[in-house]
Amino acid sequence: MIFDSLKNSALYTSVHPRMKKAFELIASTDWTKVEPGIHELDGRDIYVNVMERELKKRADAKLEVHNEYIDIQVLVSGKEESFGWSERKDLRQPQGEFNKEKDIQLFDDEPQTYYTLRPGQFTILFPEDGHAPMVGEGTVRKIVCESGIFTVNFSEVPGFVPTVARYLADIESLGMAAALKKFLNA
């Protein structure tokens, strides 16, 4: 989980190959004028869900996890929005099976902690983050920018192909253990 101000978003563009594109979209759009609903940027690989919702009490907000997407959640308007958070590995009370079609599973566990977003701030939530969004009082407008994590074309990631090629050549010439040691110490 990452929590920061949008003015610092450039610090996180290297976290995942699609982060730069996602943050450019977030910065270049007036989200107060975009109709609520899902808007695709790069097909289903990057899309934004614009929401206007009433916030919930802590007891009514369920922890959720995703497998295929990283969330970038941004509070556009409203006073604040709180999130419950827990490490996914510690969640023990699933409400049911993982829904692959919707990429979500809900849990009845109590969050380990809470944190609060204000307008102009964002949180990045990874598959290992159990999160209970939309906690607080009043109505908010927010966006959830979803970035697919397993649909990356790694040939577009700078340096990835040459690095893998060197690693494979090292496996052939040095053997697996020595190649791995060299790779990890590079």
Backbone hydrogen bonds, N-H to C=O, Kabsch-Sander energy under -0.5 kcal/mol:
donor,donor_aa,acceptor,acceptor_aa,energy
2,I,124,I,-2.1
4,D,122,F,-2.2
6,L,120,G,-3.0
8,N,5,S,-2.2
9,S,6,L,-2.0
11,L,8,N,-2.0
12,Y,9,S,-2.1
13,T,10,A,-1.0
15,V,12,Y,-1.5
19,M,16,H,-1.9
20,K,13,T,-0.7
22,A,18,R,-2.3
23,F,19,M,-3.0
24,E,20,K,-2.2
25,L,21,K,-2.1
26,I,22,A,-2.4
27,A,23,F,-2.5
28,S,24,E,-1.8
29,T,25,L,-0.5
29,T,26,I,-0.7
31,W,29,T,-1.2
33,K,30,D,-1.8
37,G,50,V,-2.2
39,H,48,V,-3.0
41,L,43,G,-0.5
41,L,46,I,-2.6
42,D,43,G,-0.6
42,D,46,I,-2.3
45,D,42,D,-1.9
46,I,42,D,-0.5
47,Y,146,E,-1.9
48,V,39,H,-2.8
49,N,144,V,-2.4
50,V,37,G,-2.8
50,V,48,V,-0.6
51,M,49,N,-0.5
51,M,142,K,-3.0
53,R,140,V,-2.1
55,L,138,G,-3.0
56,K,134,M,-3.3
60,D,57,K,-1.4
61,A,57,K,-0.9
61,A,58,R,-1.0
62,K,60,D,-0.6
63,L,107,F,-1.1
64,E,131,H,-2.1
65,V,105,Q,-1.8
70,I,147,S,-2.4
71,D,125,L,-2.4
72,I,145,C,-2.1
73,Q,71,D,-0.5
73,Q,123,T,-2.8
74,V,143,I,-2.5
75,L,121,Q,-1.3
76,V,74,V,-0.7
76,V,141,R,-2.2
77,S,141,R,-2.1
81,E,117,L,-2.1
82,S,135,V,-3.3
83,F,115,Y,-2.9
84,G,132,A,-2.1
85,W,113,T,-2.6
86,S,130,G,-2.2
88,R,128,E,-2.8
90,D,87,E,-1.8
91,L,88,R,-1.9
95,Q,106,L,-2.8
96,G,106,L,-0.6
99,N,104,I,-2.9
100,K,98,F,-0.9
103,D,99,N,-1.1
104,I,99,N,-1.6
105,Q,65,V,-1.3
107,F,63,L,-2.5
108,D,93,Q,-3.1
112,Q,85,W,-1.4
113,T,85,W,-1.7
115,Y,83,F,-1.9
117,L,81,E,-3.3
120,G,75,L,-1.6
121,Q,118,R,-1.9
122,F,4,D,-3.0
123,T,73,Q,-2.0
124,I,2,I,-2.3
125,L,71,D,-2.6
125,L,123,T,-0.5
129,D,126,F,-2.5
130,G,86,S,-3.0
130,G,128,E,-0.7
131,H,64,E,-2.3
132,A,84,G,-2.5
135,V,82,S,-2.2
136,G,56,K,-2.8
140,V,53,R,-2.5
141,R,77,S,-2.3
142,K,51,M,-2.5
143,I,74,V,-2.4
144,V,49,N,-1.9
145,C,72,I,-3.1
145,C,143,I,-0.5
146,E,47,Y,-3.1
146,E,144,V,-0.7
147,S,70,I,-2.3
148,G,45,D,-3.5
148,G,146,E,-0.5
149,I,68,E,-2.7
150,F,68,E,-0.6
154,F,152,V,-1.1
156,E,153,N,-2.5
157,V,154,F,-1.2
160,F,157,V,-2.2
163,T,159,G,-1.8
164,V,160,F,-2.5
165,A,161,V,-2.6
166,R,162,P,-2.4
167,Y,163,T,-2.3
168,L,164,V,-2.8
169,A,165,A,-2.2
170,D,166,R,-2.4
171,I,167,Y,-2.2
172,E,168,L,-1.9
173,S,169,A,-2.2
174,L,170,D,-3.6
175,G,170,D,-0.8
175,G,171,I,-1.3
179,A,175,G,-2.3
180,L,176,M,-2.6
181,K,177,A,-2.2
182,K,178,A,-2.4
183,F,179,A,-2.6
184,L,180,L,-2.6
185,N,181,K,-1.5
186,A,182,K,-0.6
186,A,183,F,-0.9
